[in-house]
């Protein structure tokens, strides 16, 4: 029967490992600015396209005006049985 010897691993230098995790204030600032720029850009890109797609609103006495429909058919299905009207959204 063969004996398995335990592998020896090099000792971990905790100071070296911790220095990797510590970032300089300038590095933190660069990451923060880049993150905020990315989020602002994504928000600016997402909002106008979505707003253009939603073109129909339902109007009724209970809920008022709700603009969340991409097509007139979606709007009519939503008000079916409850009453109300569908109107094209004014942009």
N, CA, C and O atoms as a GROMACS GRO file, in nm:
protein
  364
    1UNK      N    1   0.085  -0.117   0.000
    1UNK     CA    2   0.000   0.000   0.000
    1UNK      C    3   0.089   0.124   0.000
    1UNK      O    4   0.184   0.132   0.078
    2UNK      N    5   0.060   0.218  -0.086
    2UNK     CA    6   0.142   0.338  -0.098
    2UNK      C    7   0.094   0.442   0.002
    2UNK      O    8  -0.026   0.456   0.027
    3UNK      N    9   0.188   0.512   0.057
    3UNK     CA   10   0.154   0.619   0.151
    3UNK      C   11   0.152   0.752   0.077
    3UNK      O   12   0.240   0.782  -0.004
    4UNK      N   13   0.050   0.829   0.104
    4UNK     CA   14   0.041   0.962   0.043
    4UNK      C   15   0.104   1.062   0.139
    4UNK      O   16   0.066   1.071   0.256
    5UNK      N   17   0.198   1.134   0.090
    5UNK     CA   18   0.259   1.235   0.176
    5UNK      C   19   0.177   1.363   0.165
    5UNK      O   20   0.120   1.394   0.061
    6UNK      N   21   0.174   1.433   0.272
    6UNK     CA   22   0.100   1.557   0.276
    6UNK      C   23   0.178   1.663   0.199
    6UNK      O   24   0.298   1.680   0.218
    7UNK      N   25   0.109   1.733   0.112
    7UNK     CA   26   0.175   1.836   0.032
    7UNK      C   27   0.212   1.952   0.123
    7UNK      O   28   0.136   1.991   0.212
    8UNK      N   29   0.327   2.006   0.098
    8UNK     CA   30   0.366   2.123   0.177
    8UNK      C   31   0.343   2.248   0.092
    8UNK      O   32   0.388   2.257  -0.022
    9UNK      N   33   0.273   2.341   0.149
    9UNK     CA   34   0.241   2.466   0.080
    9UNK      C   35   0.330   2.575   0.136
    9UNK      O   36   0.364   2.574   0.254
   10UNK      N   37   0.367   2.669   0.052
   10UNK     CA   38   0.448   2.779   0.105
   10UNK      C   39   0.366   2.859   0.204
   10UNK      O   40   0.244   2.872   0.189
   11UNK      N   41   0.430   2.911   0.304
   11UNK     CA   42   0.358   2.988   0.405
   11UNK      C   43   0.307   3.118   0.343
   11UNK      O   44   0.374   3.179   0.259
   12UNK      N   45   0.191   3.157   0.385
   12UNK     CA   46   0.127   3.276   0.331
   12UNK      C   47   0.176   3.397   0.408
   12UNK      O   48   0.167   3.402   0.531
   13UNK      N   49   0.226   3.491   0.337
   13UNK     CA   50   0.270   3.616   0.399
   13UNK      C   51   0.147   3.706   0.409
   13UNK      O   52   0.102   3.762   0.309
   14UNK      N   53   0.094   3.720   0.528
   14UNK     CA   54  -0.030   3.795   0.545
   14UNK      C   55  -0.013   3.943   0.515
   14UNK      O   56  -0.107   4.008   0.469
   15UNK      N   57   0.103   3.997   0.540
   15UNK     CA   58   0.125   4.139   0.510
   15UNK      C   59   0.117   4.164   0.360
   15UNK      O   60   0.061   4.264   0.317
   16UNK      N   61   0.172   4.074   0.281
   16UNK     CA   62   0.168   4.090   0.136
   16UNK      C   63   0.025   4.076   0.085
   16UNK      O   64  -0.018   4.149  -0.004
   17UNK      N   65  -0.048   3.982   0.142
   17UNK     CA   66  -0.187   3.963   0.101
   17UNK      C   67  -0.271   4.085   0.136
   17UNK      O   68  -0.355   4.126   0.056
   18UNK      N   69  -0.253   4.141   0.251
   18UNK     CA   70  -0.331   4.257   0.294
   18UNK      C   71  -0.296   4.382   0.213
   18UNK      O   72  -0.381   4.467   0.191
   19UNK      N   73  -0.172   4.393   0.168
   19UNK     CA   74  -0.133   4.511   0.091
   19UNK      C   75  -0.204   4.512  -0.043
   19UNK      O   76  -0.228   4.619  -0.099
   20UNK      N   77  -0.238   4.396  -0.096
   20UNK     CA   78  -0.311   4.388  -0.221
   20UNK      C   79  -0.454   4.441  -0.202
   20UNK      O   80  -0.509   4.506  -0.290
   21UNK      N   81  -0.511   4.412  -0.086
   21UNK     CA   82  -0.649   4.452  -0.059
   21UNK      C   83  -0.663   4.600  -0.026
   21UNK      O   84  -0.770   4.658  -0.044
   22UNK      N   85  -0.556   4.662   0.020
   22UNK     CA   86  -0.560   4.804   0.056
   22UNK      C   87  -0.538   4.887  -0.070
   22UNK      O   88  -0.441   4.868  -0.142
   23UNK      N   89  -0.630   4.980  -0.094
   23UNK     CA   90  -0.616   5.067  -0.210
   23UNK      C   91  -0.582   5.208  -0.163
   23UNK      O   92  -0.626   5.251  -0.057
   24UNK      N   93  -0.504   5.277  -0.242
   24UNK     CA   94  -0.468   5.414  -0.208
   24UNK      C   95  -0.590   5.504  -0.225
   24UNK      O   96  -0.683   5.468  -0.298
   25UNK      N   97  -0.592   5.620  -0.160
   25UNK     CA   98  -0.706   5.711  -0.176
   25UNK      C   99  -0.728   5.752  -0.322
   25UNK      O  100  -0.843   5.767  -0.364
   26UNK      N  101  -0.621   5.769  -0.398
   26UNK     CA  102  -0.634   5.806  -0.538
   26UNK      C  103  -0.700   5.693  -0.617
   26UNK      O  104  -0.784   5.717  -0.704
   27UNK      N  105  -0.661   5.570  -0.588
   27UNK     CA  106  -0.719   5.454  -0.655
   27UNK      C  107  -0.868   5.445  -0.624
   27UNK      O  108  -0.948   5.417  -0.714
   28UNK      N  109  -0.906   5.468  -0.499
   28UNK     CA  110  -1.048   5.465  -0.461
   28UNK      C  111  -1.126   5.575  -0.534
   28UNK      O  112  -1.239   5.554  -0.576
   29UNK      N  113  -1.064   5.694  -0.547
   29UNK     CA  114  -1.129   5.805  -0.616
   29UNK      C  115  -1.152   5.773  -0.763
   29UNK      O  116  -1.258   5.802  -0.818
   30UNK      N  117  -1.053   5.713  -0.827
   30UNK     CA  118  -1.064   5.676  -0.968
   30UNK      C  119  -1.177   5.575  -0.986
   30UNK      O  120  -1.256   5.587  -1.080
   31UNK      N  121  -1.185   5.477  -0.900
   31UNK     CA  122  -1.291   5.375  -0.908
   31UNK      C  123  -1.428   5.439  -0.887
   31UNK      O  124  -1.523   5.407  -0.958
   32UNK      N  125  -1.438   5.530  -0.790
   32UNK     CA  126  -1.565   5.598  -0.763
   32UNK      C  127  -1.610   5.680  -0.882
   32UNK      O  128  -1.726   5.672  -0.922
   33UNK      N  129  -1.520   5.759  -0.939
   33UNK     CA  130  -1.556   5.845  -1.052
   33UNK      C  131  -1.595   5.760  -1.174
   33UNK      O  132  -1.692   5.792  -1.243
   34UNK      N  133  -1.522   5.654  -1.199
   34UNK     CA  134  -1.554   5.567  -1.312
   34UNK      C  135  -1.690   5.500  -1.292
   34UNK      O  136  -1.768   5.489  -1.386
   35UNK      N  137  -1.719   5.457  -1.171
   35UNK     CA  138  -1.849   5.393  -1.142
   35UNK      C  139  -1.964   5.491  -1.159
   35UNK      O  140  -2.066   5.457  -1.219
   36UNK      N  141  -1.948   5.612  -1.109
   36UNK     CA  142  -2.054   5.712  -1.123
   36UNK      C  143  -2.075   5.749  -1.269
   36UNK      O  144  -2.189   5.767  -1.313
   37UNK      N  145  -1.967   5.761  -1.344
   37UNK     CA  146  -1.979   5.791  -1.486
   37UNK      C  147  -2.051   5.681  -1.561
   37UNK      O  148  -2.134   5.708  -1.647
   38UNK      N  149  -2.018   5.557  -1.529
   38UNK     CA  150  -2.084   5.443  -1.592
   38UNK      C  151  -2.233   5.443  -1.561
   38UNK      O  152  -2.315   5.424  -1.652
   39UNK      N  153  -2.270   5.463  -1.434
   39UNK     CA  154  -2.411   5.464  -1.397
   39UNK      C  155  -2.487   5.578  -1.463
   39UNK      O  156  -2.600   5.558  -1.509
   40UNK      N  157  -2.427   5.695  -1.469
   40UNK     CA  158  -2.493   5.809  -1.533
   40UNK      C  159  -2.513   5.782  -1.682
   40UNK      O  160  -2.619   5.814  -1.737
   41UNK      N  161  -2.415   5.725  -1.745
   41UNK     CA  162  -2.426   5.694  -1.887
   41UNK      C  163  -2.533   5.591  -1.915
   41UNK      O  164  -2.610   5.605  -2.010
   42UNK      N  165  -2.540   5.487  -1.833
   42UNK     CA  166  -2.640   5.383  -1.853
   42UNK      C  167  -2.781   5.438  -1.830
   42UNK      O  168  -2.874   5.400  -1.901
   43UNK      N  169  -2.797   5.525  -1.732
   43UNK     CA  170  -2.928   5.585  -1.706
   43UNK      C  171  -2.971   5.673  -1.823
   43UNK      O  172  -3.086   5.669  -1.864
   44UNK      N  173  -2.879   5.751  -1.875
   44UNK     CA  174  -2.911   5.839  -1.987
   44UNK      C  175  -2.948   5.759  -2.111
   44UNK      O  176  -3.034   5.801  -2.188
   45UNK      N  177  -2.884   5.646  -2.131
   45UNK     CA  178  -2.913   5.564  -2.249
   45UNK      C  179  -3.045   5.490  -2.235
   45UNK      O  180  -3.115   5.472  -2.335
   46UNK      N  181  -3.081   5.448  -2.116
   46UNK     CA  182  -3.200   5.366  -2.096
   46UNK      C  183  -3.329   5.448  -2.096
   46UNK      O  184  -3.430   5.403  -2.150
   47UNK      N  185  -3.328   5.564  -2.038
   47UNK     CA  186  -3.451   5.639  -2.018
   47UNK      C  187  -3.519   5.685  -2.147
   47UNK      O  188  -3.638   5.661  -2.162
   48UNK      N  189  -3.451   5.750  -2.240
   48UNK     CA  190  -3.522   5.799  -2.358
   48UNK      C  191  -3.583   5.688  -2.443
   48UNK      O  192  -3.694   5.705  -2.494
   49UNK      N  193  -3.514   5.578  -2.460
   49UNK     CA  194  -3.567   5.468  -2.540
   49UNK      C  195  -3.692   5.410  -2.480
   49UNK      O  196  -3.788   5.381  -2.551
   50UNK      N  197  -3.693   5.392  -2.351
   50UNK     CA  198  -3.810   5.336  -2.285
   50UNK      C  199  -3.927   5.433  -2.292
   50UNK      O  200  -4.041   5.391  -2.311
   51UNK      N  201  -3.899   5.560  -2.275
   51UNK     CA  202  -4.005   5.660  -2.279
   51UNK      C  203  -4.069   5.666  -2.418
   51UNK      O  204  -4.190   5.686  -2.429
   52UNK      N  205  -3.990   5.649  -2.523
   52UNK     CA  206  -4.044   5.652  -2.659
   52UNK      C  207  -4.133   5.531  -2.686
   52UNK      O  208  -4.229   5.542  -2.762
   53UNK      N  209  -4.102   5.418  -2.626
   53UNK     CA  210  -4.178   5.297  -2.652
   53UNK      C  211  -4.318   5.301  -2.591
   53UNK      O  212  -4.412   5.246  -2.648
   54UNK      N  213  -4.332   5.365  -2.477
   54UNK     CA  214  -4.462   5.368  -2.410
   54UNK      C  215  -4.545   5.480  -2.473
   54UNK      O  216  -4.523   5.598  -2.446
   55UNK      N  217  -4.642   5.440  -2.558
   55UNK     CA  218  -4.716   5.537  -2.636
   55UNK      C  219  -4.864   5.544  -2.605
   55UNK      O  220  -4.934   5.629  -2.660
   56UNK      N  221  -4.913   5.455  -2.518
   56UNK     CA  222  -5.057   5.452  -2.492
   56UNK      C  223  -5.087   5.464  -2.344
   56UNK      O  224  -5.015   5.412  -2.259
   57UNK      N  225  -5.195   5.537  -2.315
   57UNK     CA  226  -5.239   5.559  -2.177
   57UNK      C  227  -5.385   5.517  -2.163
   57UNK      O  228  -5.465   5.533  -2.255
   58UNK      N  229  -5.417   5.464  -2.047
   58UNK     CA  230  -5.558   5.435  -2.016
   58UNK      C  231  -5.607   5.544  -1.923
   58UNK      O  232  -5.534   5.594  -1.838
   59UNK      N  233  -5.733   5.580  -1.941
   59UNK     CA  234  -5.796   5.680  -1.854
   59UNK      C  235  -5.927   5.624  -1.801
   59UNK      O  236  -6.012   5.577  -1.877
   60UNK      N  237  -5.940   5.629  -1.669
   60UNK     CA  238  -6.068   5.592  -1.608
   60UNK      C  239  -6.085   5.673  -1.481
   60UNK      O  240  -5.991   5.736  -1.433
   61UNK      N  241  -6.206   5.671  -1.427
   61UNK     CA  242  -6.236   5.755  -1.311
   61UNK      C  243  -6.172   5.703  -1.182
   61UNK      O  244  -6.152   5.779  -1.088
   62UNK      N  245  -6.140   5.575  -1.178
   62UNK     CA  246  -6.086   5.516  -1.056
   62UNK      C  247  -5.934   5.536  -1.044
   62UNK      O  248  -5.885   5.579  -0.940
   63UNK      N  249  -5.861   5.505  -1.151
   63UNK     CA  250  -5.715   5.512  -1.148
   63UNK      C  251  -5.658   5.638  -1.212
   63UNK      O  252  -5.540   5.666  -1.196
   64UNK      N  253  -5.740   5.712  -1.283
   64UNK     CA  254  -5.690   5.830  -1.352
   64UNK      C  255  -5.621   5.790  -1.481
   64UNK      O  256  -5.665   5.697  -1.549
   65UNK      N  257  -5.514   5.858  -1.515
   65UNK     CA  258  -5.440   5.830  -1.638
   65UNK      C  259  -5.317   5.747  -1.605
   65UNK      O  260  -5.236   5.784  -1.519
   66UNK      N  261  -5.303   5.634  -1.673
   66UNK     CA  262  -5.190   5.544  -1.652
   66UNK      C  263  -5.124   5.520  -1.787
   66UNK      O  264  -5.184   5.462  -1.876
   67UNK      N  265  -5.000   5.564  -1.802
   67UNK     CA  266  -4.927   5.547  -1.928
   67UNK      C  267  -4.822   5.438  -1.910
   67UNK      O  268  -4.714   5.462  -1.856
   68UNK      N  269  -4.857   5.317  -1.955
   68UNK     CA  270  -4.763   5.205  -1.941
   68UNK      C  271  -4.780   5.100  -2.051
   68UNK      O  272  -4.735   4.987  -2.036
   69UNK      N  273  -4.844   5.139  -2.160
   69UNK     CA  274  -4.874   5.043  -2.265
   69UNK      C  275  -4.796   5.074  -2.392
   69UNK      O  276  -4.784   5.190  -2.433
   70UNK      N  277  -4.742   4.972  -2.453
   70UNK     CA  278  -4.665   4.988  -2.575
   70UNK      C  279  -4.756   4.990  -2.698
   70UNK      O  280  -4.722   5.052  -2.798
   71UNK      N  281  -4.870   4.923  -2.690
   71UNK     CA  282  -4.961   4.917  -2.803
   71UNK      C  283  -5.103   4.952  -2.757
   71UNK      O  284  -5.136   4.944  -2.639
   72UNK      N  285  -5.184   4.990  -2.854
   72UNK     CA  286  -5.325   5.019  -2.824
   72UNK      C  287  -5.397   4.892  -2.778
   72UNK      O  288  -5.485   4.898  -2.692
   73UNK      N  289  -5.358   4.777  -2.834
   73UNK     CA  290  -5.420   4.650  -2.795
   73UNK      C  291  -5.395   4.619  -2.648
   73UNK      O  292  -5.484   4.571  -2.578
   74UNK      N  293  -5.274   4.646  -2.600
   74UNK     CA  294  -5.244   4.624  -2.457
   74UNK      C  295  -5.332   4.712  -2.370
   74UNK      O  296  -5.385   4.668  -2.268
   75UNK      N  297  -5.346   4.836  -2.411
   75UNK     CA  298  -5.428   4.930  -2.334
   75UNK      C  299  -5.574   4.884  -2.331
   75UNK      O  300  -5.637   4.884  -2.225
   76UNK      N  301  -5.627   4.846  -2.446
   76UNK     CA  302  -5.767   4.802  -2.452
   76UNK      C  303  -5.790   4.676  -2.368
   76UNK      O  304  -5.895   4.661  -2.305
   77UNK      N  305  -5.693   4.587  -2.369
   77UNK     CA  306  -5.706   4.466  -2.286
   77UNK      C  307  -5.708   4.501  -2.139
   77UNK      O  308  -5.778   4.438  -2.060
   78UNK      N  309  -5.631   4.601  -2.100
   78UNK     CA  310  -5.624   4.641  -1.959
   78UNK      C  311  -5.753   4.703  -1.910
   78UNK      O  312  -5.792   4.683  -1.795
   79UNK      N  313  -5.821   4.778  -1.996
   79UNK     CA  314  -5.944   4.845  -1.952
   79UNK      C  315  -6.069   4.761  -1.980
   79UNK      O  316  -6.179   4.799  -1.940
   80UNK      N  317  -6.052   4.650  -2.046
   80UNK     CA  318  -6.165   4.564  -2.080
   80UNK      C  319  -6.240   4.520  -1.954
   80UNK      O  320  -6.180   4.466  -1.861
   81UNK      N  321  -6.367   4.544  -1.952
   81UNK     CA  322  -6.450   4.504  -1.838
   81UNK      C  323  -6.453   4.606  -1.726
   81UNK      O  324  -6.536   4.594  -1.635
   82UNK      N  325  -6.366   4.704  -1.729
   82UNK     CA  326  -6.362   4.805  -1.623
   82UNK      C  327  -6.410   4.941  -1.674
   82UNK      O  328  -6.442   5.030  -1.595
   83UNK      N  329  -6.413   4.956  -1.804
   83UNK     CA  330  -6.449   5.085  -1.859
   83UNK      C  331  -6.326   5.174  -1.869
   83UNK      O  332  -6.218   5.141  -1.820
   84UNK      N  333  -6.345   5.286  -1.932
   84UNK     CA  334  -6.235   5.378  -1.953
   84UNK      C  335  -6.203   5.390  -2.100
   84UNK      O  336  -6.270   5.330  -2.185
   85UNK      N  337  -6.103   5.467  -2.131
   85UNK     CA  338  -6.064   5.488  -2.270
   85UNK      C  339  -5.913   5.478  -2.284
   85UNK      O  340  -5.839   5.492  -2.186
   86UNK      N  341  -5.870   5.455  -2.406
   86UNK     CA  342  -5.726   5.453  -2.436
   86UNK      C  343  -5.694   5.575  -2.523
   86UNK      O  344  -5.764   5.604  -2.620
   87UNK      N  345  -5.590   5.643  -2.486
   87UNK     CA  346  -5.548   5.761  -2.563
   87UNK      C  347  -5.400   5.750  -2.594
   87UNK      O  348  -5.323   5.694  -2.517
   88UNK      N  349  -5.363   5.805  -2.708
   88UNK     CA  350  -5.222   5.806  -2.747
   88UNK      C  351  -5.149   5.907  -2.660
   88UNK      O  352  -5.199   6.017  -2.637
   89UNK      N  353  -5.033   5.871  -2.612
   89UNK     CA  354  -4.953   5.956  -2.524
   89UNK      C  355  -4.898   6.075  -2.601
   89UNK      O  356  -4.850   6.060  -2.714
   90UNK      N  357  -4.907   6.191  -2.542
   90UNK     CA  358  -4.850   6.312  -2.602
   90UNK      C  359  -4.706   6.326  -2.553
   90UNK      O  360  -4.679   6.324  -2.433
   91UNK      N  361  -4.618   6.340  -2.648
   91UNK     CA  362  -4.475   6.350  -2.611
   91UNK      C  363  -4.429   6.493  -2.622
   91UNK      O  364  -4.312   6.522  -2.596
   0.00000   0.00000   0.00000
